[in-house]
Amino acid sequence: MIRLRFIMRKNVVRLGIVFLLTLVFLFIFFRSVNWKEVLGYLTDVDLKFFILMIVLVPVHLLTRSFRWRFLLIHEKKDVKFYNMFASVSIGFTVTLLFPGRIGELVRPLYLAQKEKMSKGFAIGTVVVERIFDMFTMCFLLGIFLLAKPLYSSFFVGKEETYSNLQLWGIIGVAFATFLLVLILSLYFFREKALSVISSLLRPLPEKVSQRILKMSKGFLQGLKFFHSVGNLLVYILLSFVVWIGIIFYYWLFFFAYKISVPFFLMCPYVFFVLIGASIPTPGMTGGFHLFSREGLTSLFDINTNLAVGMTIVVHAIQVVVTCLVGYVILWKEGLSLLQLKKLGEDAKQ
């Protein structure tokens, strides 16, 4: 009973912080805008590009699913592509509708159930995926910053923006490097790591400690793709495919608003969006909006009201289409969102 109260109190505090953070971000996002102009920009979209954007939303779910196969193949070679796609779609749907990025846990746990795989292993693959996502975008951003002399004459970005990009890029690389070194150390020294984990679990009840230890073993197994240089190189290549595809999507989004920007110059904007989307607010609300607005106004000198209108449109398209895909799969599988939410919350506890 005491543990249950503690968990409930912790959840209330966490939700309160997330809700407050969302409100702060939205307040800054909507500050100093002309609502009449913003509403006008919501509908001032080139229809053919608008439709194309809707059609292309699921593409990143497909590329992520295909890339995931190269992490899962070490545990099971014949994982069904549909199950991977369903897991990715459902995971993103849960993330978009609930705070705390629970979908990041729902995705591997759902696949583990469907394919009868180790839950810890599946979770380990998602940790690897997120690290490579960060590395890939930081690498692309690094190329963009190094190539500044080649495009500085026709790029209107502010010097302050360059400084912010460099700072976030350094933070991203440092954090991703730390995580990569950590998980590599855990994998290559896994016996020692498991011994340390076992020692730390001794004060806990045996049933609980054994469950955590089993998950830890599975998690470390999820990192064993590092032993295959060939798979590692393919995975790195596919990571670039995933993110170049995402950059292409936002490039089309600019065309939908009749804004012509060289493809390469979309990298810093997508990096801004990645930072905002990483903040664990429900539906990326607030964080995505604020960082998108900042990117549009500071990188491309776009009018604030247009930046707000563009951000609302592109966010709404991605959320609605992704959730529709997720709901169709849930309907087909006979599941509910609350069941999946509980699956993720149970894993956190």
SENULUM-189522 format. One record per residue: residue in three letters; chain; x, y, z of N, C-alpha, C in turn; residue number from 1. Coordinates in steps of 0.2 Angstrom, whole numbers, plus 5000, padded with zeros to 4 digits. Layout:
BEGIN
   resn   chain     nx     ny     nz    cax    cay    caz     cx     cy     cz   resi
    ALA       A      X      Y      Z      X      Y      Z      X      Y      Z    NUM
...
END
This chain:
BEGIN
   resn   chain     nx     ny     nz    cax    cay    caz     cx     cy     cz   resi
    MET       A   5004   4994   5000   5000   5000   5000   5004   5006   5000      1
    ILE       A   5010   5006   5004   5014   5012   5004   5018   5013   4998      2
    ARG       A   5020   5007   4995   5023   5008   4988   5018   5011   4983      3
    LEU       A   5012   5009   4983   5007   5011   4978   5006   5018   4979      4
    ARG       A   5006   5021   4985   5005   5028   4986   5011   5032   4984      5
    PHE       A   5017   5029   4985   5023   5032   4983   5023   5033   4975      6
    ILE       A   5021   5028   4972   5021   5028   4964   5015   5033   4962      7
    MET       A   5010   5033   4965   5004   5038   4963   5006   5045   4964      8
    ARG       A   5010   5046   4970   5012   5053   4971   5017   5055   4966      9
    LYS       A   5022   5050   4964   5027   5052   4960   5024   5053   4953     10
    ASN       A   5019   5049   4951   5016   5050   4944   5012   5057   4944     11
    VAL       A   5009   5059   4950   5006   5066   4950   5011   5071   4949     12
    VAL       A   5016   5071   4953   5022   5076   4952   5024   5076   4945     13
    ARG       A   5026   5070   4942   5029   5070   4935   5024   5073   4930     14
    LEU       A   5017   5071   4931   5012   5074   4926   5012   5082   4927     15
    GLY       A   5012   5084   4933   5011   5091   4935   5017   5095   4932     16
    ILE       A   5023   5092   4932   5029   5096   4929   5028   5096   4922     17
    VAL       A   5026   5090   4919   5025   5090   4911   5020   5095   4909     18
    PHE       A   5015   5095   4913   5009   5099   4911   5011   5107   4911     19
    LEU       A   5015   5108   4916   5017   5115   4917   5022   5117   4912     20
    LEU       A   5027   5112   4910   5032   5114   4905   5028   5115   4898     21
    THR       A   5023   5111   4897   5019   5112   4891   5016   5118   4890     22
    LEU       A   5013   5121   4896   5010   5127   4896   5015   5133   4895     23
    VAL       A   5021   5132   4898   5026   5137   4897   5028   5138   4890     24
    PHE       A   5029   5132   4887   5032   5132   4880   5026   5135   4875     25
    LEU       A   5020   5133   4876   5014   5135   4872   5014   5143   4873     26
    PHE       A   5014   5145   4879   5014   5153   4880   5019   5156   4876     27
    ILE       A   5025   5154   4876   5031   5157   4873   5029   5157   4865     28
    PHE       A   5027   5151   4863   5026   5150   4856   5020   5154   4853     29
    PHE       A   5015   5155   4857   5010   5160   4855   5010   5167   4856     30
    ARG       A   5016   5169   4860   5017   5176   4862   5018   5180   4856     31
    SER       A   5015   5186   4856   5016   5191   4851   5014   5189   4844     32
    VAL       A   5009   5185   4843   5007   5184   4837   5000   5187   4835     33
    ASN       A   4999   5188   4829   4993   5191   4826   4988   5185   4824     34
    TRP       A   4983   5184   4828   4979   5178   4827   4976   5178   4820     35
    LYS       A   4974   5184   4818   4970   5184   4811   4975   5182   4806     36
    GLU       A   4981   5184   4806   4986   5182   4801   4988   5174   4802     37
    VAL       A   4989   5172   4808   4990   5165   4809   4985   5161   4806     38
    LEU       A   4978   5162   4808   4973   5158   4805   4973   5158   4797     39
    GLY       A   4975   5164   4794   4975   5164   4787   4980   5160   4784     40
    TYR       A   4986   5159   4788   4991   5155   4786   4990   5147   4786     41
    LEU       A   4985   5146   4791   4983   5139   4792   4980   5136   4786     42
    THR       A   4977   5140   4782   4974   5137   4775   4977   5139   4769     43
    ASP       A   4982   5143   4770   4986   5146   4764   4992   5141   4762     44
    VAL       A   4990   5135   4760   4994   5129   4758   4993   5127   4751     45
    ASP       A   4998   5125   4748   4998   5122   4741   4995   5115   4742     46
    LEU       A   4989   5114   4739   4985   5108   4740   4989   5102   4738     47
    LYS       A   4992   5102   4732   4996   5096   4730   5001   5094   4735     48
    PHE       A   5005   5099   4738   5010   5097   4743   5007   5095   4749     49
    PHE       A   5001   5098   4751   4998   5096   4757   4996   5089   4757     50
    ILE       A   4993   5087   4751   4991   5080   4751   4997   5075   4751     51
    LEU       A   5002   5077   4747   5008   5073   4747   5011   5073   4754     52
    MET       A   5011   5078   4758   5013   5077   4765   5009   5072   4769     53
    ILE       A   5003   5072   4768   4999   5067   4772   5000   5060   4770     54
    VAL       A   5001   5059   4763   5003   5052   4760   5010   5050   4763     55
    LEU       A   5014   5055   4764   5021   5053   4765   5023   5052   4773     56
    VAL       A   5018   5054   4777   5019   5053   4784   5021   5046   4786     57
    PRO       A   5018   5041   4784   5020   5034   4786   5027   5032   4784     58
    VAL       A   5030   5035   4779   5036   5033   4776   5042   5032   4781     59
    HIS       A   5042   5037   4786   5047   5036   4791   5046   5030   4796     60
    LEU       A   5039   5028   4797   5038   5022   4800   5040   5016   4797     61
    LEU       A   5040   5016   4790   5042   5010   4786   5050   5010   4786     62
    THR       A   5053   5016   4786   5061   5015   4785   5063   5014   4792     63
    ARG       A   5060   5016   4798   5062   5014   4804   5061   5007   4806     64
    SER       A   5056   5004   4803   5054   4997   4804   5060   4993   4800     65
    PHE       A   5061   4995   4794   5066   4991   4790   5073   4991   4794     66
    ARG       A   5075   4997   4796   5081   4998   4800   5082   4994   4806     67
    TRP       A   5076   4993   4809   5076   4989   4816   5077   4982   4815     68
    ARG       A   5076   4979   4809   5077   4972   4807   5085   4971   4809     69
    PHE       A   5089   4975   4807   5096   4974   4808   5099   4974   4815     70
    LEU       A   5094   4976   4820   5096   4975   4827   5093   4969   4830     71
    LEU       A   5087   4967   4827   5083   4961   4829   5086   4955   4827     72
    ILE       A   5089   4955   4821   5091   4949   4818   5096   4944   4822     73
    HIS       A   5099   4947   4827   5104   4943   4831   5100   4939   4836     74
    GLU       A   5094   4941   4837   5089   4937   4842   5085   4932   4838     75
    LYS       A   5082   4935   4832   5077   4931   4828   5078   4933   4821     76
    LYS       A   5079   4929   4817   5081   4931   4810   5074   4932   4806     77
    ASP       A   5069   4929   4808   5063   4929   4804   5057   4933   4807     78
    VAL       A   5059   4939   4810   5054   4943   4813   5050   4946   4807     79
    LYS       A   5043   4946   4808   5038   4948   4803   5039   4956   4802     80
    PHE       A   5039   4958   4796   5040   4965   4795   5033   4969   4797     81
    TYR       A   5027   4966   4796   5021   4969   4799   5021   4970   4806     82
    ASN       A   5024   4965   4810   5024   4966   4817   5029   4972   4819     83
    MET       A   5035   4972   4815   5039   4978   4817   5036   4985   4815     84
    PHE       A   5032   4985   4809   5029   4991   4807   5023   4993   4812     85
    ALA       A   5020   4987   4814   5014   4989   4819   5017   4991   4826     86
    SER       A   5023   4988   4828   5026   4990   4834   5028   4998   4834     87
    VAL       A   5031   4999   4828   5034   5006   4828   5028   5011   4828     88
    SER       A   5022   5009   4824   5017   5014   4823   5013   5015   4830     89
    ILE       A   5012   5009   4833   5009   5009   4840   5013   5013   4845     90
    GLY       A   5019   5012   4845   5024   5016   4849   5023   5023   4848     91
    PHE       A   5024   5025   4842   5023   5033   4841   5016   5035   4843     92
    THR       A   5011   5031   4841   5004   5034   4843   5004   5035   4851     93
    VAL       A   5006   5030   4855   5006   5031   4862   5010   5037   4864     94
    THR       A   5016   5038   4861   5020   5043   4863   5017   5050   4861     95
    LEU       A   5013   5050   4856   5010   5056   4854   5004   5058   4858     96
    LEU       A   5001   5053   4861   4994   5054   4865   4995   5054   4873     97
    PHE       A   5001   5052   4875   5002   5052   4882   5009   5055   4884     98
    PRO       A   5010   5058   4890   5016   5061   4892   5021   5056   4894     99
    GLY       A   5028   5058   4894   5033   5054   4897   5036   5049   4892    100
    ARG       A   5034   5049   4885   5037   5045   4880   5036   5038   4882    101
    ILE       A   5031   5036   4884   5029   5029   4886   5030   5024   4880    102
    GLY       A   5028   5027   4874   5028   5023   4868   5035   5020   4866    103
    GLU       A   5040   5023   4869   5047   5021   4868   5048   5014   4871    104
    LEU       A   5044   5013   4877   5044   5006   4880   5039   5001   4877    105
    VAL       A   5033   5004   4875   5028   5000   4872   5030   4997   4866    106
    ARG       A   5034   5001   4862   5036   4998   4855   5040   4991   4856    107
    PRO       A   5045   4991   4860   5049   4985   4860   5045   4979   4864    108
    LEU       A   5041   4981   4869   5037   4976   4873   5032   4973   4869    109
    TYR       A   5029   4977   4865   5023   4974   4860   5026   4969   4855    110
    LEU       A   5032   4971   4852   5035   4967   4848   5038   4960   4851    111
    ALA       A   5040   4961   4857   5043   4955   4861   5037   4950   4862    112
    GLN       A   5031   4953   4864   5025   4949   4865   5023   4945   4858    113
    LYS       A   5023   4949   4853   5021   4946   4847   5025   4941   4844    114
    GLU       A   5032   4942   4845   5037   4938   4842   5040   4933   4847    115
    LYS       A   5038   4933   4853   5040   4929   4858   5048   4930   4859    116
    MET       A   5050   4936   4860   5057   4938   4861   5058   4940   4868    117
    SER       A   5064   4941   4870   5066   4943   4876   5064   4951   4877    118
    LYS       A   5061   4953   4882   5059   4960   4882   5065   4964   4883    119
    GLY       A   5069   4962   4887   5075   4966   4889   5079   4967   4882    120
    PHE       A   5080   4962   4878   5083   4962   4872   5080   4967   4867    121
    ALA       A   5073   4967   4867   5070   4972   4862   5071   4979   4865    122
    ILE       A   5071   4980   4871   5072   4987   4874   5079   4989   4873    123
    GLY       A   5084   4985   4873   5091   4986   4872   5091   4989   4864    124
    THR       A   5088   4986   4860   5088   4988   4853   5086   4995   4852    125
    VAL       A   5081   4997   4856   5078   5004   4855   5083   5009   4858    126
    VAL       A   5086   5007   4863   5091   5012   4866   5097   5013   4861    127
    VAL       A   5099   5008   4857   5104   5008   4852   5101   5013   4847    128
    GLU       A   5095   5012   4845   5092   5016   4839   5092   5023   4841    129
    ARG       A   5090   5025   4847   5090   5032   4849   5097   5035   4849    130
    ILE       A   5102   5031   4851   5108   5034   4851   5111   5035   4844    131
    PHE       A   5109   5031   4839   5111   5032   4832   5107   5037   4829    132
    ASP       A   5101   5038   4831   5097   5044   4829   5101   5051   4830    133
    MET       A   5103   5051   4837   5106   5057   4839   5113   5058   4835    134
    PHE       A   5116   5053   4835   5123   5053   4831   5122   5055   4824    135
    THR       A   5117   5053   4821   5116   5054   4814   5114   5061   4813    136
    MET       A   5110   5064   4816   5108   5071   4816   5113   5076   4818    137
    CYS       A   5117   5074   4823   5123   5078   4825   5128   5078   4819    138
    PHE       A   5129   5072   4816   5134   5072   4811   5132   5076   4805    139
    LEU       A   5126   5076   4803   5123   5080   4798   5124   5088   4799    140
    LEU       A   5122   5089   4806   5123   5096   4808   5130   5098   4808    141
    GLY       A   5135   5094   4810   5142   5096   4810   5144   5097   4802    142
    ILE       A   5142   5093   4798   5144   5095   4791   5141   5102   4789    143
    PHE       A   5135   5103   4791   5132   5109   4789   5136   5115   4792    144
    LEU       A   5138   5115   4798   5142   5120   4801   5149   5121   4798    145
    LEU       A   5152   5115   4796   5158   5115   4793   5158   5118   4786    146
    ALA       A   5153   5117   4783   5152   5120   4776   5149   5127   4776    147
    LYS       A   5149   5130   4781   5147   5137   4781   5150   5142   4776    148
    PRO       A   5156   5142   4775   5159   5146   4769   5156   5145   4763    149
    LEU       A   5153   5139   4761   5150   5138   4755   5144   5141   4753    150
    TYR       A   5140   5142   4759   5133   5145   4758   5132   5151   4762    151
    SER       A   5137   5154   4765   5136   5160   4770   5133   5166   4766    152
    SER       A   5135   5166   4759   5133   5172   4755   5125   5172   4754    153
    PHE       A   5122   5167   4754   5114   5167   4753   5110   5164   4758    154
    PHE       A   5113   5163   4764   5109   5160   4770   5109   5166   4775    155
    VAL       A   5102   5167   4777   5101   5173   4781   5101   5171   4789    156
    GLY       A   5103   5165   4791   5104   5163   4798   5108   5168   4802    157
    LYS       A   5105   5170   4808   5109   5174   4813   5115   5171   4816    158
    GLU       A   5120   5175   4818   5126   5172   4821   5124   5169   4828    159
    GLU       A   5119   5172   4831   5117   5169   4837   5114   5162   4836    160
    THR       A   5111   5161   4831   5108   5155   4829   5113   5150   4828    161
    TYR       A   5119   5152   4825   5124   5147   4823   5127   5145   4830    162
    SER       A   5128   5150   4835   5131   5148   4841   5127   5143   4845    163
    ASN       A   5120   5144   4845   5115   5140   4848   5116   5133   4845    164
    LEU       A   5116   5132   4838   5117   5126   4835   5123   5122   4837    165
    GLN       A   5129   5126   4837   5135   5123   4839   5134   5120   4846    166
    LEU       A   5131   5124   4851   5131   5122   4858   5126   5116   4858    167
    TRP       A   5121   5116   4855   5116   5110   4855   5120   5104   4852    168
    GLY       A   5123   5105   4846   5127   5100   4843   5132   5097   4847    169
    ILE       A   5136   5101   4851   5141   5098   4856   5138   5094   4861    170
    ILE       A   5132   5097   4864   5129   5093   4869   5126   5087   4867    171
    GLY       A   5123   5087   4861   5121   5081   4858   5126   5075   4857    172
    VAL       A   5132   5077   4854   5137   5073   4853   5140   5070   4859    173
    ALA       A   5141   5075   4864   5143   5073   4871   5139   5067   4874    174
    PHE       A   5132   5069   4874   5128   5064   4877   5127   5058   4874    175
    ALA       A   5127   5058   4867   5127   5052   4863   5133   5048   4864    176
    THR       A   5139   5051   4864   5145   5048   4865   5146   5044   4872    177
    PHE       A   5143   5048   4877   5143   5045   4884   5139   5039   4884    178
    LEU       A   5133   5039   4881   5128   5033   4881   5131   5028   4877    179
    LEU       A   5135   5029   4871   5138   5024   4867   5143   5021   4871    180
    VAL       A   5148   5024   4874   5153   5022   4878   5150   5017   4884    181
    LEU       A   5145   5020   4887   5142   5016   4892   5139   5009   4890    182
    ILE       A   5135   5009   4885   5132   5003   4883   5138   4998   4880    183
    LEU       A   5143   5001   4877   5148   4997   4874   5152   4993   4880    184
    SER       A   5153   4997   4885   5156   4995   4891   5152   4989   4895    185
    LEU       A   5145   4991   4895   5141   4986   4898   5141   4979   4894    186
    TYR       A   5141   4980   4887   5141   4974   4883   5147   4970   4884    187
    PHE       A   5153   4973   4882   5159   4970   4882   5162   4968   4889    188
    PHE       A   5159   4971   4894   5161   4969   4901   5154   4966   4905    189
    ARG       A   5150   4963   4901   5144   4961   4903   5143   4957   4910    190
    GLU       A   5148   4952   4910   5148   4948   4916   5150   4952   4923    191
    LYS       A   5154   4957   4922   5156   4962   4928   5150   4966   4929    192
    ALA       A   5147   4968   4923   5141   4973   4924   5135   4969   4928    193
    LEU       A   5134   4963   4926   5128   4959   4929   5130   4958   4936    194
    SER       A   5136   4957   4938   5138   4956   4945   5137   4962   4949    195
    VAL       A   5138   4968   4946   5137   4974   4950   5130   4975   4950    196
    ILE       A   5126   4974   4945   5119   4975   4945   5116   4970   4951    197
    SER       A   5118   4964   4951   5116   4959   4956   5117   4961   4963    198
    SER       A   5123   4964   4964   5125   4967   4971   5120   4972   4973    199
    LEU       A   5118   4977   4968   5114   4982   4969   5107   4980   4971    200
    LEU       A   5105   4974   4968   5098   4972   4969   5097   4968   4975    201
    ARG       A   5102   4966   4979   5102   4962   4985   5096   4964   4990    202
    PRO       A   5096   4971   4991   5091   4973   4996   5084   4972   4994    203
    LEU       A   5083   4971   4988   5076   4970   4985   5073   4963   4986    204
    PRO       A   5067   4962   4987   5064   4955   4987   5067   4951   4981    205
    GLU       A   5068   4944   4982   5071   4940   4977   5067   4940   4971    206
    LYS       A   5060   4940   4971   5056   4939   4965   5057   4945   4961    207
    VAL       A   5058   4951   4964   5059   4958   4960   5066   4958   4958    208
    SER       A   5071   4956   4962   5078   4956   4959   5079   4952   4954    209
    GLN       A   5076   4946   4954   5077   4941   4948   5074   4943   4942    210
    ARG       A   5068   4947   4942   5065   4949   4937   5069   4955   4933    211
    ILE       A   5072   4959   4938   5076   4965   4935   5082   4962   4932    212
    LEU       A   5085   4957   4935   5091   4954   4933   5090   4951   4926    213
    LYS       A   5085   4947   4925   5083   4944   4919   5082   4949   4913    214
    MET       A   5079   4955   4915   5078   4960   4910   5085   4963   4908    215
    SER       A   5089   4964   4913   5096   4967   4912   5100   4962   4907    216
    LYS       A   5099   4956   4908   5103   4951   4904   5100   4951   4897    217
    GLY       A   5094   4952   4896   5091   4953   4890   5093   4959   4886    218
    PHE       A   5093   4965   4890   5095   4971   4888   5102   4971   4885    219
    LEU       A   5107   4968   4889   5114   4967   4886   5114   4963   4880    220
    GLN       A   5110   4958   4879   5110   4954   4873   5107   4958   4867    221
    GLY       A   5103   4963   4869   5101   4968   4863   5106   4972   4860    222
    LEU       A   5112   4972   4864   5118   4976   4861   5123   4972   4857    223
    LYS       A   5121   4966   4856   5126   4961   4853   5127   4962   4846    224
    PHE       A   5123   4967   4843   5124   4968   4835   5131   4972   4834    225
    PHE       A   5134   4975   4840   5140   4978   4839   5146   4973   4837    226
    HIS       A   5145   4967   4838   5150   4962   4836   5150   4961   4829    227
    SER       A   5145   4963   4825   5145   4962   4818   5147   4969   4814    228
    VAL       A   5153   4969   4812   5155   4975   4808   5150   4977   4802    229
    GLY       A   5149   4971   4798   5144   4972   4793   5138   4975   4794    230
    ASN       A   5134   4972   4799   5128   4975   4801   5128   4982   4804    231
    LEU       A   5134   4983   4807   5135   4990   4810   5135   4995   4805    232
    LEU       A   5139   4993   4799   5139   4998   4794   5133   4999   4790    233
    VAL       A   5129   4993   4789   5123   4994   4786   5118   4998   4790    234
    TYR       A   5118   4997   4797   5114   5001   4801   5115   5008   4801    235
    ILE       A   5121   5010   4801   5123   5017   4800   5121   5020   4794    236
    LEU       A   5121   5016   4788   5119   5019   4782   5111   5020   4782    237
    LEU       A   5108   5015   4785   5100   5015   4785   5098   5021   4790    238
    SER       A   5102   5023   4795   5101   5028   4799   5101   5035   4795    239
    PHE       A   5106   5035   4791   5106   5041   4786   5100   5041   4782    240
    VAL       A   5098   5035   4779   5092   5035   4775   5086   5037   4779    241
    VAL       A   5085   5035   4785   5079   5037   4789   5079   5045   4790    242
    TRP       A   5085   5048   4791   5085   5055   4793   5085   5059   4787    243
    ILE       A   5088   5057   4781   5087   5061   4775   5080   5061   4773    244
    GLY       A   5077   5055   4774   5070   5055   4772   5066   5060   4776    245
    ILE       A   5067   5061   4783   5064   5065   4787   5065   5072   4785    246
    ILE       A   5071   5074   4783   5073   5081   4780   5069   5082   4774    247
    PHE       A   5069   5077   4769   5065   5078   4763   5058   5079   4765    248
    TYR       A   5055   5076   4770   5048   5078   4771   5047   5085   4773    249
    TYR       A   5052   5088   4777   5051   5095   4779   5053   5099   4774    250
    TRP       A   5057   5097   4769   5058   5101   4763   5052   5102   4759    251
    LEU       A   5048   5097   4758   5041   5097   4755   5037   5102   4758    252
    PHE       A   5037   5101   4765   5033   5106   4769   5034   5113   4768    253
    PHE       A   5040   5115   4766   5042   5122   4765   5039   5124   4758    254
    PHE       A   5039   5119   4753   5036   5120   4746   5029   5121   4747    255
    ALA       A   5026   5118   4752   5019   5118   4753   5017   5126   4754    256
    TYR       A   5022   5129   4757   5020   5136   4759   5024   5141   4754    257
    LYS       A   5026   5138   4748   5029   5142   4743   5036   5145   4745    258
    ILE       A   5039   5142   4749   5046   5144   4752   5051   5139   4749    259
    SER       A   5056   5142   4745   5061   5138   4742   5067   5139   4746    260
    VAL       A   5069   5133   4748   5076   5132   4752   5080   5127   4750    261
    PRO       A   5086   5128   4749   5090   5122   4746   5090   5116   4752    262
    PHE       A   5090   5110   4749   5089   5104   4753   5094   5104   4759    263
    PHE       A   5100   5105   4758   5105   5104   4763   5104   5109   4769    264
    LEU       A   5101   5115   4767   5100   5120   4772   5094   5118   4777    265
    MET       A   5091   5113   4776   5085   5110   4780   5088   5107   4786    266
    CYS       A   5094   5105   4786   5097   5101   4792   5097   5104   4798    267
    PRO       A   5099   5111   4799   5098   5114   4806   5091   5115   4808    268
    TYR       A   5086   5116   4803   5079   5116   4805   5077   5109   4808    269
    VAL       A   5078   5104   4805   5076   5097   4807   5080   5096   4814    270
    PHE       A   5086   5098   4815   5089   5097   4821   5085   5101   4827    271
    PHE       A   5083   5107   4825   5079   5111   4830   5073   5107   4832    272
    VAL       A   5069   5104   4827   5063   5100   4828   5065   5094   4832    273
    LEU       A   5070   5091   4831   5072   5085   4834   5073   5086   4842    274
    ILE       A   5076   5092   4844   5077   5094   4851   5070   5095   4854    275
    GLY       A   5066   5099   4850   5059   5100   4853   5055   5094   4854    276
    ALA       A   5055   5089   4849   5051   5083   4849   5054   5078   4855    277
    SER       A   5060   5079   4857   5063   5075   4862   5061   5077   4869    278
    ILE       A   5058   5082   4870   5055   5084   4876   5049   5080   4878    279
    PRO       A   5048   5077   4883   5043   5072   4884   5036   5075   4886    280
    THR       A   5034   5080   4882   5027   5082   4883   5022   5078   4878    281
    PRO       A   5016   5078   4880   5011   5073   4876   5010   5076   4869    282
    GLY       A   5011   5072   4864   5010   5074   4857   5016   5079   4855    283
    MET       A   5021   5079   4858   5027   5084   4857   5024   5091   4857    284
    THR       A   5018   5092   4860   5015   5099   4861   5020   5103   4865    285
    GLY       A   5021   5109   4863   5025   5114   4866   5032   5114   4864    286
    GLY       A   5036   5109   4865   5043   5108   4864   5044   5109   4856    287
    PHE       A   5040   5104   4852   5040   5104   4845   5039   5111   4842    288
    HIS       A   5033   5114   4845   5031   5121   4842   5036   5126   4843    289
    LEU       A   5038   5127   4849   5043   5132   4851   5049   5132   4847    290
    PHE       A   5052   5126   4847   5059   5125   4843   5058   5125   4835    291
    SER       A   5052   5123   4833   5051   5124   4826   5050   5132   4824    292
    ARG       A   5046   5135   4828   5046   5143   4827   5053   5146   4828    293
    GLU       A   5057   5144   4832   5063   5147   4833   5067   5146   4827    294
    GLY       A   5067   5139   4824   5071   5138   4819   5069   5141   4812    295
    LEU       A   5062   5142   4811   5059   5145   4805   5061   5153   4805    296
    THR       A   5061   5156   4811   5062   5163   4812   5069   5165   4812    297
    SER       A   5073   5161   4815   5080   5163   4816   5085   5160   4810    298
    LEU       A   5083   5155   4807   5087   5152   4802   5085   5155   4795    299
    PHE       A   5078   5156   4794   5076   5158   4787   5072   5165   4787    300
    ASP       A   5073   5168   4793   5070   5175   4793   5062   5175   4791    301
    ILE       A   5059   5170   4793   5052   5169   4791   5048   5173   4796    302
    ASN       A   5042   5176   4794   5038   5180   4798   5035   5176   4804    303
    THR       A   5035   5179   4810   5033   5175   4816   5026   5172   4815    304
    ASN       A   5021   5176   4812   5014   5173   4812   5014   5167   4807    305
    LEU       A   5018   5168   4801   5019   5162   4796   5022   5156   4800    306
    ALA       A   5027   5157   4804   5031   5152   4807   5026   5148   4812    307
    VAL       A   5022   5152   4815   5017   5149   4820   5012   5145   4816    308
    GLY       A   5009   5148   4810   5004   5144   4806   5007   5138   4803    309
    MET       A   5013   5138   4800   5017   5133   4797   5018   5127   4802    310
    THR       A   5020   5129   4808   5021   5124   4814   5015   5120   4816    311
    ILE       A   5010   5124   4816   5003   5121   4818   5001   5116   4813    312
    VAL       A   5002   5118   4807   5000   5113   4801   5004   5107   4801    313
    VAL       A   5011   5107   4801   5015   5102   4800   5014   5097   4806    314
    HIS       A   5013   5100   4812   5013   5096   4818   5006   5092   4818    315
    ALA       A   5001   5095   4816   4994   5092   4816   4994   5086   4811    316
    ILE       A   4997   5088   4805   4997   5082   4800   5000   5076   4802    317
    GLN       A   5006   5077   4805   5010   5071   4808   5006   5067   4814    318
    VAL       A   5003   5071   4818   5000   5068   4824   4994   5064   4821    319
    VAL       A   4990   5068   4817   4983   5065   4815   4985   5058   4811    320
    VAL       A   4989   5059   4806   4990   5053   4802   4993   5047   4805    321
    THR       A   4998   5049   4810   5002   5043   4813   4997   5040   4818    322
    CYS       A   4993   5044   4821   4988   5041   4826   4982   5037   4822    323
    LEU       A   4980   5039   4816   4976   5035   4812   4979   5028   4810    324
    VAL       A   4985   5028   4808   4988   5022   4807   4989   5018   4813    325
    GLY       A   4990   5021   4819   4991   5017   4825   4984   5014   4827    326
    TYR       A   4979   5018   4826   4972   5016   4828   4969   5010   4824    327
    VAL       A   4971   5011   4817   4969   5005   4813   4972   4999   4815    328
    ILE       A   4979   4999   4816   4982   4993   4819   4979   4990   4825    329
    LEU       A   4978   4995   4830   4975   4993   4836   4968   4990   4835    330
    TRP       A   4964   4993   4831   4958   4990   4829   4958   4983   4826    331
    LYS       A   4963   4982   4822   4965   4975   4819   4967   4970   4824    332
    GLU       A   4971   4973   4829   4974   4968   4834   4969   4967   4840    333
    GLY       A   4964   4971   4840   4959   4970   4845   4962   4973   4852    334
    LEU       A   4966   4978   4852   4969   4981   4858   4966   4988   4859    335
    SER       A   4967   4991   4865   4966   4998   4866   4972   5002   4868    336
    LEU       A   4971   5008   4868   4977   5012   4870   4979   5012   4877    337
    LEU       A   4974   5011   4881   4975   5010   4889   4979   5004   4890    338
    GLN       A   4977   4999   4887   4981   4992   4888   4988   4993   4886    339
    LEU       A   4990   4997   4881   4997   4998   4879   5000   5003   4884    340
    LYS       A   4996   5008   4886   4999   5013   4891   5001   5009   4897    341
    LYS       A   4997   5005   4899   4998   5001   4906   5004   4996   4904    342
    LEU       A   5005   4994   4898   5011   4989   4897   5017   4993   4898    343
    GLY       A   5017   5000   4895   5023   5004   4896   5024   5006   4903    344
    GLU       A   5019   5008   4907   5020   5010   4914   5022   5004   4918    345
    ASP       A   5019   4998   4917   5022   4993   4921   5029   4991   4920    346
    ALA       A   5032   4992   4914   5039   4991   4913   5043   4996   4917    347
    LYS       A   5040   5003   4917   5044   5008   4920   5045   5007   4928    348
    GLN       A   5040   5003   4931   5040   5002   4938   5044   4996   4939    349
END
